[in-house]
């Protein structure tokens, strides 16, 4: 398993090939324009909107080419993760207006990387929809039996989730990242797969965390993006290791790759769950933030939202 970590680190370096080595993934680096567009519904009464503002980190360089926000707004950060968030205060006269955020992004393939001196113990704490309890602990301990270190234990949990879950967006209850629902239903989308993994990992003392954004299609150079995508990271051997379990389920031949990598054709919007912001939504901390959160007269309303992209530098 030490060899695995070394391999992961090597692939993150500047010699990594920029190529779609496997269907759906781009290794090395990727460059694209990403457009986040929201059309407001009819505004009746008191309304407020929270929209993520993408930012630069160690794996993506983000330039805001245009922020077209024809409404009163302010930029805030959430308390725990430092995500940048645009908070809008639309009035009835803003009904039907379009908000457009246009970014230029250079993204690097992500592999295991050294922690930056942060308090990793915070990622052992439960969240509203990701509890740490005896059910998860029992399942996790059974899955990791005989494994010696946290890297091997996390791989066993990864394999357990791939084997136990099914990617299925039928019915109700999926898509909230509800670890209990995912455990019971054994179905869901990316948020459910990763909530379940994070709950299992934390229950046996492995710090784990969540991030959300979008997958940029690898097989075309422009067009629409179907929706958000999320992934997780766990902490082992002083490094954060990325995993994408729902994609591993959908692409079994890439299961080894997705334990330890995020491809370059990704765009991260926010990190973390239960985001605490000021001004705060009436509905409480934000579960996770990719699509905008619009509250009108105390009720959540879903505005029309689209993501599009155009690959550049190819």
Secondary structure, DSSP 8 states (H G I E B T S, - for coil): -HHHHHHHHHHTSTTS--EEEETTEEESEEEEEEEEEEE-----SSEEEEEEE----SSEEEEEEEEE--S-EEEEE-TTT--EEEEE---GGGTT-EEEEEEEEEEE-B--EE--S--GGGGGS-BTTB---HHHHHHHHHHTTT--SHHHHHHHHHHHHHHH-EE---SSSTTS--HHHHHHH-EE-HHHHHHHHHHHHHHTT--EEEEEEEE--SS-SEEEE-S-EEEEEEEETTEEEEE-HHHHHH-GGGHHHHBS-B-SSEEEEEE-SSB--SS--TT-SBS--SS-EEEETTEEE--EEEEEEEE---
